[in-house]
Amino acid sequence: MAAGCGESGEDSGSAGGKASATAEVAARGGSIGAAGSACELPVTFDIAEFWEAEEIDAASQESDSGNEVSDALTDAFLHQGPVTMACEVDAKPAGKLGFLRVWTGRPGDADARTVLEGFVGAEKTASGEKYRAFKAGSLSGTEVEYTTTSELLEETKKERALAVSTPDGPVVVHLGGMDTEEHEAMLPAYELARSTLKATA
């Protein structure tokens, strides 16, 4: 499952574009990313109606309590691969169980594909990765579909994420969900974010 390994699949850009062109898009509820919005980010995008965004201040949540287990869990929640959680968009007010999470990284030379592979590779149970290039306005990046396995529940579920590079660093937008059914129910919200993604002015 290692990131970038030969088993990671890749669809053609045209196939990915066709799939997205026919995907259902959620009704718009607002926008985040710009100064003064719920989450200030290197990108802006629309969020689905009734979904609620909350900024995540990772620095203030990191702790050195001396409890290795607690500190490790906090670190694992706030960081994944090369990026750190910056915003959480909750689907619960819209009657769904899951989040659209935004992760940001430091400016550097890594391209969107490399960042996304690092993000997925940090998820130990990820498998079946299918990467494809995508374009949203002036931004171009990489998108991935994959599955993760819950060792506790012995169930697999679908996940989806995209990454773009900006002058302020890479951005990853990830859609999980409690299970595959919830994930698929929330896909229109992901498609709304994806189709409206722009670099913050």
CYANA upper distance limits for C-alpha pairs under 8 A (distance plus 0.5 A):
  1 MET  CA      5 CYS  CA      7.35
  1 MET  CA      7 GLU  CA      7.91
  1 MET  CA      8 SER  CA      8.21
  1 MET  CA    121 GLY  CA      7.77
  1 MET  CA    124 LYS  CA      8.43
  1 MET  CA    125 THR  CA      8.38
  1 MET  CA    126 ALA  CA      7.16
  1 MET  CA    127 SER  CA      6.19
  1 MET  CA    128 GLY  CA      8.47
  2 ALA  CA    121 GLY  CA      6.21
  3 ALA  CA      8 SER  CA      8.21
  3 ALA  CA    117 GLU  CA      5.59
  3 ALA  CA    118 GLY  CA      6.76
  3 ALA  CA    120 VAL  CA      7.27
  3 ALA  CA    121 GLY  CA      5.06
  4 GLY  CA      8 SER  CA      7.07
  4 GLY  CA    117 GLU  CA      6.73
  7 GLU  CA    128 GLY  CA      8.14
  8 SER  CA    128 GLY  CA      6.85
  8 SER  CA    129 GLU  CA      5.51
  8 SER  CA    130 LYS  CA      6.60
  8 SER  CA    131 TYR  CA      8.06
  9 GLY  CA    128 GLY  CA      7.54
  9 GLY  CA    129 GLU  CA      6.26
  9 GLY  CA    130 LYS  CA      4.90
  9 GLY  CA    131 TYR  CA      6.82
 10 GLU  CA    129 GLU  CA      8.32
 10 GLU  CA    130 LYS  CA      5.32
 10 GLU  CA    131 TYR  CA      5.09
 10 GLU  CA    132 ARG  CA      6.26
 11 ASP  CA     15 ALA  CA      7.02
 11 ASP  CA     16 GLY  CA      7.16
 11 ASP  CA    130 LYS  CA      7.01
 11 ASP  CA    131 TYR  CA      6.76
 11 ASP  CA    132 ARG  CA      5.85
 12 SER  CA     16 GLY  CA      6.94
 12 SER  CA    132 ARG  CA      6.76
 12 SER  CA    133 ALA  CA      8.18
 13 GLY  CA     17 GLY  CA      6.62
 13 GLY  CA    132 ARG  CA      6.25
 13 GLY  CA    133 ALA  CA      5.87
 13 GLY  CA    134 PHE  CA      7.15
 14 SER  CA     18 LYS  CA      6.64
 15 ALA  CA     19 ALA  CA      6.79
 16 GLY  CA     20 SER  CA      6.80
 16 GLY  CA    132 ARG  CA      6.86
 16 GLY  CA    133 ALA  CA      7.97
 16 GLY  CA    134 PHE  CA      7.75
 17 GLY  CA     21 ALA  CA      6.55
 17 GLY  CA    134 PHE  CA      7.35
 18 LYS  CA     22 THR  CA      7.09
 19 ALA  CA     23 ALA  CA      6.83
 20 SER  CA    191 GLU  CA      7.92
 23 ALA  CA    188 PRO  CA      7.77
 23 ALA  CA    191 GLU  CA      7.62
 24 GLU  CA    187 LEU  CA      8.26
 24 GLU  CA    188 PRO  CA      5.70
 24 GLU  CA    191 GLU  CA      7.66
 25 VAL  CA    187 LEU  CA      8.41
 25 VAL  CA    188 PRO  CA      4.82
 25 VAL  CA    189 ALA  CA      6.91
 25 VAL  CA    190 TYR  CA      8.41
 25 VAL  CA    191 GLU  CA      5.97
 25 VAL  CA    192 LEU  CA      5.67
 26 ALA  CA     48 ALA  CA      6.17
 26 ALA  CA     49 GLU  CA      7.89
 26 ALA  CA    188 PRO  CA      5.14
 26 ALA  CA    189 ALA  CA      5.58
 26 ALA  CA    191 GLU  CA      7.91
 26 ALA  CA    192 LEU  CA      6.35
 27 ALA  CA     48 ALA  CA      6.15
 27 ALA  CA     49 GLU  CA      6.14
 27 ALA  CA    189 ALA  CA      8.48
 27 ALA  CA    192 LEU  CA      8.36
 28 ARG  CA     46 ASP  CA      6.78
 28 ARG  CA     47 ILE  CA      6.49
 28 ARG  CA     48 ALA  CA      5.30
 28 ARG  CA     49 GLU  CA      5.67
 28 ARG  CA    192 LEU  CA      7.99
 29 GLY  CA     46 ASP  CA      7.63
 29 GLY  CA     47 ILE  CA      6.19
 29 GLY  CA     48 ALA  CA      5.36
 29 GLY  CA     49 GLU  CA      4.09
 29 GLY  CA     50 PHE  CA      6.64
 29 GLY  CA     51 TRP  CA      7.71
 30 GLY  CA     46 ASP  CA      6.09
 30 GLY  CA     47 ILE  CA      6.05
 30 GLY  CA     48 ALA  CA      7.59
 30 GLY  CA     49 GLU  CA      7.63
 31 SER  CA     37 SER  CA      7.86
 31 SER  CA     44 THR  CA      7.38
 31 SER  CA     45 PHE  CA      6.06
 31 SER  CA     46 ASP  CA      4.66
 31 SER  CA     47 ILE  CA      6.19
 32 ILE  CA     37 SER  CA      5.83
 32 ILE  CA     38 ALA  CA      6.61
 32 ILE  CA     39 CYS  CA      6.19
 32 ILE  CA     40 GLU  CA      7.36
 32 ILE  CA     41 LEU  CA      8.23
 32 ILE  CA     44 THR  CA      6.01
 32 ILE  CA     45 PHE  CA      6.32
 32 ILE  CA     46 ASP  CA      6.92
 32 ILE  CA     47 ILE  CA      7.71
 32 ILE  CA     53 ALA  CA      8.22
 33 GLY  CA     37 SER  CA      6.67
 33 GLY  CA     38 ALA  CA      8.02
 33 GLY  CA     39 CYS  CA      5.86
 33 GLY  CA     40 GLU  CA      4.82
 33 GLY  CA     41 LEU  CA      4.86
 33 GLY  CA     42 PRO  CA      7.21
 33 GLY  CA     43 VAL  CA      6.04
 33 GLY  CA     44 THR  CA      4.66
 33 GLY  CA     45 PHE  CA      7.23
 33 GLY  CA    200 THR  CA      7.24
 34 ALA  CA     39 CYS  CA      7.99
 34 ALA  CA     40 GLU  CA      5.88
 34 ALA  CA     41 LEU  CA      7.12
 34 ALA  CA     43 VAL  CA      8.04
 34 ALA  CA     44 THR  CA      6.51
 34 ALA  CA    200 THR  CA      6.62
 34 ALA  CA    201 ALA  CA      8.16
 35 ALA  CA     39 CYS  CA      8.50
 35 ALA  CA     40 GLU  CA      6.00
 36 GLY  CA     40 GLU  CA      7.51
 38 ALA  CA     53 ALA  CA      6.47
 38 ALA  CA     54 GLU  CA      6.43
 38 ALA  CA     55 GLU  CA      6.77
 39 CYS  CA     53 ALA  CA      7.44
 39 CYS  CA     54 GLU  CA      6.87
 39 CYS  CA     55 GLU  CA      5.36
 39 CYS  CA     86 ALA  CA      8.17
 39 CYS  CA     87 CYS  CA      6.55
 40 GLU  CA     55 GLU  CA      8.23
 41 LEU  CA     86 ALA  CA      8.32
 41 LEU  CA    200 THR  CA      7.65
 42 PRO  CA    166 THR  CA      7.28
 42 PRO  CA    168 ASP  CA      6.57
 42 PRO  CA    169 GLY  CA      8.03
 42 PRO  CA    171 VAL  CA      7.86
 42 PRO  CA    199 ALA  CA      6.68
 42 PRO  CA    200 THR  CA      5.82
 43 VAL  CA    166 THR  CA      8.45
 43 VAL  CA    171 VAL  CA      8.18
 43 VAL  CA    197 LEU  CA      7.18
 43 VAL  CA    198 LYS  CA      5.97
 43 VAL  CA    199 ALA  CA      4.82
 43 VAL  CA    200 THR  CA      5.06
 44 THR  CA    196 THR  CA      8.24
 44 THR  CA    197 LEU  CA      6.28
 44 THR  CA    198 LYS  CA      5.83
 44 THR  CA    199 ALA  CA      6.68
 44 THR  CA    200 THR  CA      6.02
 45 PHE  CA    192 LEU  CA      8.43
 45 PHE  CA    193 ALA  CA      5.73
 45 PHE  CA    194 ARG  CA      7.95
 45 PHE  CA    196 THR  CA      5.60
 45 PHE  CA    197 LEU  CA      5.10
 45 PHE  CA    198 LYS  CA      6.96
 46 ASP  CA    192 LEU  CA      6.88
 46 ASP  CA    193 ALA  CA      5.82
 46 ASP  CA    196 THR  CA      6.56
 46 ASP  CA    197 LEU  CA      8.06
 47 ILE  CA     51 TRP  CA      7.18
 47 ILE  CA     89 VAL  CA      8.42
 47 ILE  CA    189 ALA  CA      7.10
 47 ILE  CA    192 LEU  CA      7.29
 47 ILE  CA    193 ALA  CA      6.55
 48 ALA  CA    189 ALA  CA      5.73
 48 ALA  CA    192 LEU  CA      7.51
 49 GLU  CA     94 ALA  CA      7.80
 50 PHE  CA     91 ALA  CA      8.10
 50 PHE  CA     93 PRO  CA      6.22
 50 PHE  CA     94 ALA  CA      5.66
 51 TRP  CA     89 VAL  CA      6.84
 51 TRP  CA     90 ASP  CA      6.07
 51 TRP  CA     91 ALA  CA      5.48
 51 TRP  CA     92 LYS  CA      7.63
 51 TRP  CA     93 PRO  CA      6.38
 51 TRP  CA     94 ALA  CA      6.36
 52 GLU  CA     89 VAL  CA      5.83
 52 GLU  CA     90 ASP  CA      5.68
 52 GLU  CA     91 ALA  CA      7.45
 52 GLU  CA     93 PRO  CA      7.60
 53 ALA  CA     87 CYS  CA      7.39
 53 ALA  CA     88 GLU  CA      6.17
 53 ALA  CA     89 VAL  CA      4.59
 53 ALA  CA     90 ASP  CA      6.75
 54 GLU  CA     87 CYS  CA      6.24
 54 GLU  CA     88 GLU  CA      5.86
 54 GLU  CA     89 VAL  CA      6.77
 55 GLU  CA     86 ALA  CA      6.52
 55 GLU  CA     87 CYS  CA      4.95
 55 GLU  CA     88 GLU  CA      6.93
 56 ILE  CA     85 MET  CA      7.00
 56 ILE  CA     86 ALA  CA      5.30
 56 ILE  CA     87 CYS  CA      5.54
 56 ILE  CA     88 GLU  CA      7.34
 57 ASP  CA     61 GLN  CA      7.08
 57 ASP  CA     86 ALA  CA      7.08
 58 ALA  CA     62 GLU  CA      6.66
 58 ALA  CA     78 LEU  CA      6.71
 58 ALA  CA     84 THR  CA      7.75
 58 ALA  CA     85 MET  CA      7.23
 58 ALA  CA     86 ALA  CA      7.52
 61 GLN  CA     74 THR  CA      8.23
 62 GLU  CA     71 ASP  CA      8.14
 62 GLU  CA     74 THR  CA      7.15
 62 GLU  CA     75 ASP  CA      7.31
 63 SER  CA     71 ASP  CA      6.75
 63 SER  CA     74 THR  CA      8.22
 64 ASP  CA     71 ASP  CA      6.85
 65 SER  CA     70 SER  CA      8.32
 65 SER  CA     71 ASP  CA      7.24
 66 GLY  CA     71 ASP  CA      8.02
 67 ASN  CA     71 ASP  CA      6.56
 68 GLU  CA     72 ALA  CA      6.41
 69 VAL  CA     73 LEU  CA      6.73
 70 SER  CA     74 THR  CA      6.78
 71 ASP  CA     75 ASP  CA      6.63
 72 ALA  CA     76 ALA  CA      6.56
 73 LEU  CA     77 PHE  CA      6.69
 74 THR  CA     78 LEU  CA      6.79
 75 ASP  CA     79 HIS  CA      6.37
 76 ALA  CA     80 GLN  CA      7.14
 78 LEU  CA     84 THR  CA      6.19
 78 LEU  CA     85 MET  CA      5.75
 79 HIS  CA     83 VAL  CA      6.43
 79 HIS  CA     84 THR  CA      4.96
 79 HIS  CA     85 MET  CA      6.71
 80 GLN  CA     84 THR  CA      6.91
 80 GLN  CA    119 PHE  CA      6.14
 80 GLN  CA    122 ALA  CA      6.43
 80 GLN  CA    123 GLU  CA      8.14
 81 GLY  CA    115 VAL  CA      8.44
 81 GLY  CA    118 GLY  CA      5.61
 81 GLY  CA    119 PHE  CA      5.08
 81 GLY  CA    120 VAL  CA      8.08
 81 GLY  CA    121 GLY  CA      7.68
 81 GLY  CA    122 ALA  CA      5.65
 82 PRO  CA    105 GLY  CA      6.76
 82 PRO  CA    115 VAL  CA      7.03
 82 PRO  CA    118 GLY  CA      6.81
 82 PRO  CA    119 PHE  CA      6.99
 83 VAL  CA    103 TRP  CA      6.09
 83 VAL  CA    104 THR  CA      5.59
 83 VAL  CA    105 GLY  CA      4.99
 83 VAL  CA    106 ARG  CA      8.27
 83 VAL  CA    115 VAL  CA      8.50
 83 VAL  CA    119 PHE  CA      7.69
 83 VAL  CA    170 PRO  CA      8.34
 83 VAL  CA    171 VAL  CA      8.30
 83 VAL  CA    172 VAL  CA      8.17
 84 THR  CA    103 TRP  CA      5.58
 84 THR  CA    104 THR  CA      5.88
 84 THR  CA    105 GLY  CA      6.74
 85 MET  CA    101 ARG  CA      7.65
 85 MET  CA    102 VAL  CA      6.49
 85 MET  CA    103 TRP  CA      4.72
 85 MET  CA    104 THR  CA      6.93
 86 ALA  CA    101 ARG  CA      8.23
 86 ALA  CA    102 VAL  CA      6.18
 86 ALA  CA    103 TRP  CA      5.75
 86 ALA  CA    104 THR  CA      6.81
 87 CYS  CA    101 ARG  CA      6.28
 87 CYS  CA    102 VAL  CA      5.54
 87 CYS  CA    103 TRP  CA      7.49
 88 GLU  CA     99 PHE  CA      6.94
 88 GLU  CA    100 LEU  CA      6.57
 88 GLU  CA    101 ARG  CA      5.07
 88 GLU  CA    102 VAL  CA      6.91
 89 VAL  CA     99 PHE  CA      5.93
 89 VAL  CA    100 LEU  CA      5.49
 89 VAL  CA    101 ARG  CA      6.56
 90 ASP  CA     98 GLY  CA      6.96
 90 ASP  CA     99 PHE  CA      5.29
 90 ASP  CA    100 LEU  CA      7.22
 91 ALA  CA     95 GLY  CA      7.15
 91 ALA  CA     96 LYS  CA      5.71
 91 ALA  CA     97 LEU  CA      6.49
 91 ALA  CA     98 GLY  CA      6.10
 91 ALA  CA     99 PHE  CA      6.22
 91 ALA  CA    100 LEU  CA      8.24
 91 ALA  CA    186 MET  CA      8.43
 92 LYS  CA     96 LYS  CA      5.43
 92 LYS  CA     97 LEU  CA      5.99
 92 LYS  CA     98 GLY  CA      7.46
 96 LYS  CA    182 GLU  CA      7.22
 96 LYS  CA    185 ALA  CA      8.21
 96 LYS  CA    186 MET  CA      7.88
 97 LEU  CA    177 GLY  CA      6.65
 97 LEU  CA    178 MET  CA      6.54
 97 LEU  CA    182 GLU  CA      6.89
 98 GLY  CA    175 LEU  CA      8.30
 98 GLY  CA    176 GLY  CA      6.82
 98 GLY  CA    177 GLY  CA      4.69
 98 GLY  CA    178 MET  CA      6.45
 98 GLY  CA    182 GLU  CA      7.71
 98 GLY  CA    183 HIS  CA      7.93
 98 GLY  CA    186 MET  CA      8.41
 99 PHE  CA    175 LEU  CA      6.78
 99 PHE  CA    176 GLY  CA      6.91
 99 PHE  CA    177 GLY  CA      6.99
100 LEU  CA    173 VAL  CA      7.43
100 LEU  CA    174 HIS  CA      6.21
100 LEU  CA    175 LEU  CA      5.30
100 LEU  CA    176 GLY  CA      7.55
100 LEU  CA    190 TYR  CA      7.79
101 ARG  CA    173 VAL  CA      6.29
101 ARG  CA    174 HIS  CA      5.76
101 ARG  CA    175 LEU  CA      7.10
102 VAL  CA    171 VAL  CA      7.50
102 VAL  CA    172 VAL  CA      6.22
102 VAL  CA    173 VAL  CA      5.10
102 VAL  CA    174 HIS  CA      6.93
103 TRP  CA    171 VAL  CA      6.19
103 TRP  CA    172 VAL  CA      5.48
103 TRP  CA    173 VAL  CA      6.89
104 THR  CA    169 GLY  CA      7.30
104 THR  CA    170 PRO  CA      6.22
104 THR  CA    171 VAL  CA      5.08
104 THR  CA    172 VAL  CA      6.84
105 GLY  CA    169 GLY  CA      5.83
105 GLY  CA    170 PRO  CA      5.69
105 GLY  CA    171 VAL  CA      7.05
106 ARG  CA    168 ASP  CA      7.59
106 ARG  CA    169 GLY  CA      5.35
106 ARG  CA    170 PRO  CA      7.38
107 PRO  CA    166 THR  CA      8.32
107 PRO  CA    167 PRO  CA      7.10
107 PRO  CA    168 ASP  CA      5.97
107 PRO  CA    169 GLY  CA      4.22
107 PRO  CA    170 PRO  CA      7.22
108 GLY  CA    169 GLY  CA      7.09
110 ALA  CA    114 THR  CA      6.56
110 ALA  CA    115 VAL  CA      6.92
111 ASP  CA    115 VAL  CA      6.85
111 ASP  CA    164 VAL  CA      8.38
111 ASP  CA    165 SER  CA      6.90
111 ASP  CA    170 PRO  CA      8.45
112 ALA  CA    116 LEU  CA      6.58
112 ALA  CA    141 GLY  CA      6.04
112 ALA  CA    142 THR  CA      6.44
112 ALA  CA    163 ALA  CA      5.75
112 ALA  CA    164 VAL  CA      5.53
112 ALA  CA    165 SER  CA      6.00
112 ALA  CA    170 PRO  CA      7.30
113 ARG  CA    117 GLU  CA      6.59
113 ARG  CA    141 GLY  CA      7.62
113 ARG  CA    142 THR  CA      5.96
113 ARG  CA    163 ALA  CA      7.61
114 THR  CA    118 GLY  CA      6.72
115 VAL  CA    119 PHE  CA      6.73
115 VAL  CA    163 ALA  CA      7.61
115 VAL  CA    170 PRO  CA      7.75
116 LEU  CA    120 VAL  CA      6.69
116 LEU  CA    142 THR  CA      7.81
116 LEU  CA    143 GLU  CA      8.36
116 LEU  CA    144 VAL  CA      8.33
116 LEU  CA    161 ALA  CA      8.37
116 LEU  CA    162 LEU  CA      7.52
116 LEU  CA    163 ALA  CA      6.33
116 LEU  CA    172 VAL  CA      7.65
117 GLU  CA    121 GLY  CA      6.26
118 GLY  CA    122 ALA  CA      6.71
119 PHE  CA    123 GLU  CA      7.68
120 VAL  CA    126 ALA  CA      7.23
121 GLY  CA    126 ALA  CA      7.74
123 GLU  CA    148 THR  CA      8.33
125 THR  CA    147 THR  CA      8.49
125 THR  CA    148 THR  CA      5.64
125 THR  CA    149 THR  CA      5.98
125 THR  CA    150 SER  CA      8.23
126 ALA  CA    146 TYR  CA      7.07
126 ALA  CA    147 THR  CA      6.05
126 ALA  CA    148 THR  CA      4.95
126 ALA  CA    149 THR  CA      7.50
127 SER  CA    146 TYR  CA      6.41
127 SER  CA    147 THR  CA      6.01
127 SER  CA    148 THR  CA      6.89
128 GLY  CA    145 GLU  CA      8.34
128 GLY  CA    146 TYR  CA      5.74
128 GLY  CA    147 THR  CA      6.81
129 GLU  CA    144 VAL  CA      6.91
129 GLU  CA    145 GLU  CA      6.22
129 GLU  CA    146 TYR  CA      4.95
129 GLU  CA    147 THR  CA      7.89
130 LYS  CA    144 VAL  CA      5.89
130 LYS  CA    145 GLU  CA      5.81
130 LYS  CA    146 TYR  CA      6.93
131 TYR  CA    142 THR  CA      7.23
131 TYR  CA    143 GLU  CA      6.13
131 TYR  CA    144 VAL  CA      4.90
131 TYR  CA    145 GLU  CA      7.26
132 ARG  CA    142 THR  CA      6.16
132 ARG  CA    143 GLU  CA      5.88
132 ARG  CA    144 VAL  CA      6.96
133 ALA  CA    140 SER  CA      7.92
133 ALA  CA    141 GLY  CA      6.32
133 ALA  CA    142 THR  CA      4.94
133 ALA  CA    143 GLU  CA      6.63
134 PHE  CA    140 SER  CA      6.33
134 PHE  CA    141 GLY  CA      6.01
134 PHE  CA    142 THR  CA      6.27
134 PHE  CA    143 GLU  CA      7.17
135 LYS  CA    139 LEU  CA      6.29
135 LYS  CA    140 SER  CA      4.77
135 LYS  CA    141 GLY  CA      6.79
136 ALA  CA    140 SER  CA      6.69
136 ALA  CA    194 ARG  CA      7.52
136 ALA  CA    195 SER  CA      6.49
136 ALA  CA    196 THR  CA      7.47
136 ALA  CA    197 LEU  CA      6.49
136 ALA  CA    198 LYS  CA      7.55
137 GLY  CA    196 THR  CA      8.38
137 GLY  CA    197 LEU  CA      7.81
137 GLY  CA    198 LYS  CA      7.02
138 SER  CA    198 LYS  CA      7.59
138 SER  CA    199 ALA  CA      8.35
139 LEU  CA    164 VAL  CA      7.44
139 LEU  CA    165 SER  CA      8.47
139 LEU  CA    197 LEU  CA      8.16
139 LEU  CA    198 LYS  CA      7.03
139 LEU  CA    199 ALA  CA      7.57
140 SER  CA    164 VAL  CA      6.83
140 SER  CA    165 SER  CA      8.40
141 GLY  CA    162 LEU  CA      7.66
141 GLY  CA    163 ALA  CA      6.11
141 GLY  CA    164 VAL  CA      4.97
141 GLY  CA    165 SER  CA      7.51
142 THR  CA    162 LEU  CA      6.13
142 THR  CA    163 ALA  CA      5.95
142 THR  CA    164 VAL  CA      7.25
143 GLU  CA    160 ARG  CA      8.07
143 GLU  CA    161 ALA  CA      6.30
143 GLU  CA    162 LEU  CA      4.59
143 GLU  CA    163 ALA  CA      6.91
144 VAL  CA    160 ARG  CA      6.25
144 VAL  CA    161 ALA  CA      5.95
144 VAL  CA    162 LEU  CA      6.68
145 GLU  CA    158 LYS  CA      7.84
145 GLU  CA    159 GLU  CA      6.44
145 GLU  CA    160 ARG  CA      5.09
145 GLU  CA    161 ALA  CA      7.24
146 TYR  CA    158 LYS  CA      6.44
146 TYR  CA    159 GLU  CA      5.91
146 TYR  CA    160 ARG  CA      6.90
147 THR  CA    156 THR  CA      6.78
147 THR  CA    157 LYS  CA      5.85
147 THR  CA    158 LYS  CA      4.95
147 THR  CA    159 GLU  CA      6.07
148 THR  CA    156 THR  CA      5.93
148 THR  CA    157 LYS  CA      6.07
148 THR  CA    158 LYS  CA      7.12
148 THR  CA    159 GLU  CA      7.63
149 THR  CA    154 GLU  CA      7.12
149 THR  CA    155 GLU  CA      6.07
149 THR  CA    156 THR  CA      4.70
149 THR  CA    157 LYS  CA      6.99
150 SER  CA    154 GLU  CA      5.77
150 SER  CA    155 GLU  CA      5.90
150 SER  CA    156 THR  CA      6.75
151 GLU  CA    155 GLU  CA      7.82
156 THR  CA    179 ASP  CA      8.30
156 THR  CA    180 THR  CA      8.29
157 LYS  CA    179 ASP  CA      5.80
157 LYS  CA    180 THR  CA      5.17
158 LYS  CA    176 GLY  CA      7.72
158 LYS  CA    179 ASP  CA      7.81
158 LYS  CA    180 THR  CA      5.70
158 LYS  CA    183 HIS  CA      7.20
159 GLU  CA    174 HIS  CA      8.16
159 GLU  CA    175 LEU  CA      6.58
159 GLU  CA    176 GLY  CA      5.53
159 GLU  CA    177 GLY  CA      8.15
159 GLU  CA    180 THR  CA      8.48
159 GLU  CA    183 HIS  CA      7.69
160 ARG  CA    174 HIS  CA      6.41
160 ARG  CA    175 LEU  CA      5.84
160 ARG  CA    176 GLY  CA      7.22
161 ALA  CA    172 VAL  CA      7.28
161 ALA  CA    173 VAL  CA      5.99
161 ALA  CA    174 HIS  CA      4.66
161 ALA  CA    175 LEU  CA      6.58
162 LEU  CA    172 VAL  CA      6.07
162 LEU  CA    173 VAL  CA      5.89
162 LEU  CA    174 HIS  CA      7.10
163 ALA  CA    170 PRO  CA      7.41
163 ALA  CA    171 VAL  CA      6.01
163 ALA  CA    172 VAL  CA      4.84
163 ALA  CA    173 VAL  CA      6.97
164 VAL  CA    170 PRO  CA      6.27
164 VAL  CA    171 VAL  CA      5.99
164 VAL  CA    172 VAL  CA      7.25
165 SER  CA    169 GLY  CA      6.57
165 SER  CA    170 PRO  CA      4.87
165 SER  CA    171 VAL  CA      6.88
166 THR  CA    170 PRO  CA      6.25
166 THR  CA    171 VAL  CA      7.96
166 THR  CA    199 ALA  CA      7.53
175 LEU  CA    183 HIS  CA      7.73
175 LEU  CA    186 MET  CA      8.50
175 LEU  CA    187 LEU  CA      8.37
175 LEU  CA    190 TYR  CA      7.26
176 GLY  CA    183 HIS  CA      6.45
177 GLY  CA    182 GLU  CA      5.97
177 GLY  CA    183 HIS  CA      5.14
177 GLY  CA    186 MET  CA      8.36
178 MET  CA    182 GLU  CA      6.58
178 MET  CA    183 HIS  CA      7.60
179 ASP  CA    183 HIS  CA      6.63
180 THR  CA    184 GLU  CA      6.60
181 GLU  CA    185 ALA  CA      6.76
182 GLU  CA    186 MET  CA      6.79
183 HIS  CA    187 LEU  CA      6.88
186 MET  CA    190 TYR  CA      7.26
187 LEU  CA    191 GLU  CA      6.63
188 PRO  CA    192 LEU  CA      6.64
189 ALA  CA    193 ALA  CA      6.87
190 TYR  CA    194 ARG  CA      6.59
191 GLU  CA    195 SER  CA      6.43
192 LEU  CA    196 THR  CA      6.72
193 ALA  CA    197 LEU  CA      6.45
